[in-house]
Amino acid sequence: MSDSFYGELSVIGMPGCESFVKQVDFYLREWRRHDDESTFITMADCPRFGSGEAKGLLHESMRGHDVYIYSDCFNYGVTYRMYGNEVPMSPDDHFQDLKRTIAAIGGKARRITVIMPMLYEGRQHKRTTRESLDCAMALQELVNMGVSNIITFDAHDPRVSNAIPLTGFDNVRPTYQMLKALVRTIPDISLNHDDIMIIAPDEGAMSRTMYYASVMGLDLGMFYKRRNYTVVIDGKNPIEAHEYLGKDIRGKDVIVIDDMIASGDSIIDVAKQLKEKGAKRIFFFVTFGLFTNGFDVFDKAYEEGIFTKCFCTNLTYHRPELLKKEWYADVNMCKYVALLVDTLNQDKSIGTLLNPVRKIHGILNNQAIKHDEAAPFSEE
């Protein structure tokens, strides 16, 4: 491995990200053969006053460093005291703390990269009537503070990068990691064209599902949401029905792919319709499992045989009890994030990490051999 680095590497984990960043640090130290006591982690705090006000605080100088800040803006497991009450941190609180930490660096770092798995205000990405454009404003704020590059995962709409056209913006999709987790968790899964299909739960998920279907050589089906635009409930227009468009799925396994689970009502409704149409087993591939209404709806659907497994990344916070659910499978992204950091610190291209087609084809060929089928893809 080359010893030519862009600058001394420092990794900062914002509140609630300590466990994830510790695993990233483990891989970085292993690859660079650092001793057990050394670390690339820089400690940063955002202490708060009793009124809820806060400040950013660093415990060492970042002058000349290549700094990577990992921020999970959706970690409601982090709390603080305000006027004697325990308050869970909101996405707004996390974003303000991120800016405080950047401000504490004081422009001394050689380069700052923000790794924000689920993009802050990513769902408020376009203007409808008289609305704010929160995501665009947030990106511009970070750039104006000196951030050189922003890495996010499975952006709700990656076109928000148009707000910062002269700054690095990488939208990463965990396609390979999801498929690897699937074949490890479900040993008898067949990824043959005749045995499995890819499903988009709505029109917004089409681009990510088209990628899966194209790379894997599978058929694609989709649902479109019929909404009631005369009513707003919980900040959105309620869905009246899901309509299916696609080939017959009778007797086939199905993978439903989406960027996030909020309440879960929508994806469970899609799964029920797929079951009614004869789907064999249903698997969810979801980058961010928020489970804003808890797990009851999933517990009930699993008991009724509606779906078989829900795969979610560990990029955002999950309540500890989720890991104990029989229907849940955690997709660990720590090593992948460490690869991104290690490669960027050496000032190398991450193009092959962003487009893992060869690795995906390797999974497909291994599965074909396992099931005594012709390998669908050559090594070329």
C-alpha positions, 0 to 999 in steps of 0.5 A: 500500500502506498504511504503517500497520503493527502494529509494526516488522517483524522476521523471524527464521529459525531454524538451517537456514531462512536460505535460505528467510527470505532469499527472504521478505525479498527480497519484503518489501523489494521490496513496501515499496521498501526499498533493497538494503542494508536487511533485515527479517531479525534475526540470532539464534544458538543457540550450543552448548557442547561438552556439547551445551547451548545458549543463545539469543542476539539481536544487536539489541533487539526492543522494540516489534517485530512478530516473525515466527520461521520454524522448520523443526523437521525440518531434519536438515541442521543439525548441532552438535558434542557431545563431539567428535561431529557430531550432526544436530539432531532435532525436539526440538533445533529446538523447544528452540532456538525456545523459547530464541530466544523467551526471548532476546526477553525479552517485549520484542516487541509481538507474536510469531508463530511460523511452523512449516510442519510442526507439531512432534510433529504426528503425536502429536496424540491419545491412544491408551492411555497416551501423551503428547500432545506436540503439545498440550503444545508449543503450550501451551508456546509460548503460555505464553512469549508467542506470539500466533499460530502459523501451520502448513501442512497440519497432520496434524490441525488439531484440535490447535488446541483445546489453545490455544483463545484463541490464534491458530492458522492452518492453511494449505494450499498448494492453489493453489501445487500446482496452479500448479506442476502446470500449469507443469510438465506443459503437456499436463495436462487438469483436465477432469472426464473426464480426471483424478481426486483420490485420498486415500491413506488416510482421514486425507487425506480432508479435504484431498482433498475440498477439492481435489475440491470446488473443482475439480469432480472425482471423488474416490476413496480408499484405507483402510489395513488395519493390524496393531494387534498389532505396533508397528514404527518407532513405528507399526502396520504396514500390511497392505494398501490397499483402494480405494474409488471410481469407475473410474480407467481411462485417467485421470490421477490426483493423490494428495494427502497431507500428508507422505512419510516412508519413501514405502512407503505412497504407492508402494504406492497408486500401484502399485494405481492403475496396476494399475487402469488409471490413465494418469499419477500425480502426488503432491501432498505438502506435506512430503517427508521421505524418511526412508529416502532416494530409492531407492524413488522412483527404482525406482518412477519407472523402472518407470513407477509415477508421473510426478511428485512435487510437494513444497513447499520449506517443510521441508529437502530434501537438495540431490540431491533437486532434481536428481531427474527425478521431483521438482518443487519448489513454492516457498512463499517468496512466499506466506509473505512475503504472510502476513507482510506482511498480518499486519504491517499487521494485516489479515485473511489470509482471502483468502490462506487460501482461494484459490478464485478463483485456483484457478478462474482456473487451471481456466478458463485450462486449459479455454481452452488445451484448447479446452473450456468454462470450468468456472467463471465469474468470479462 
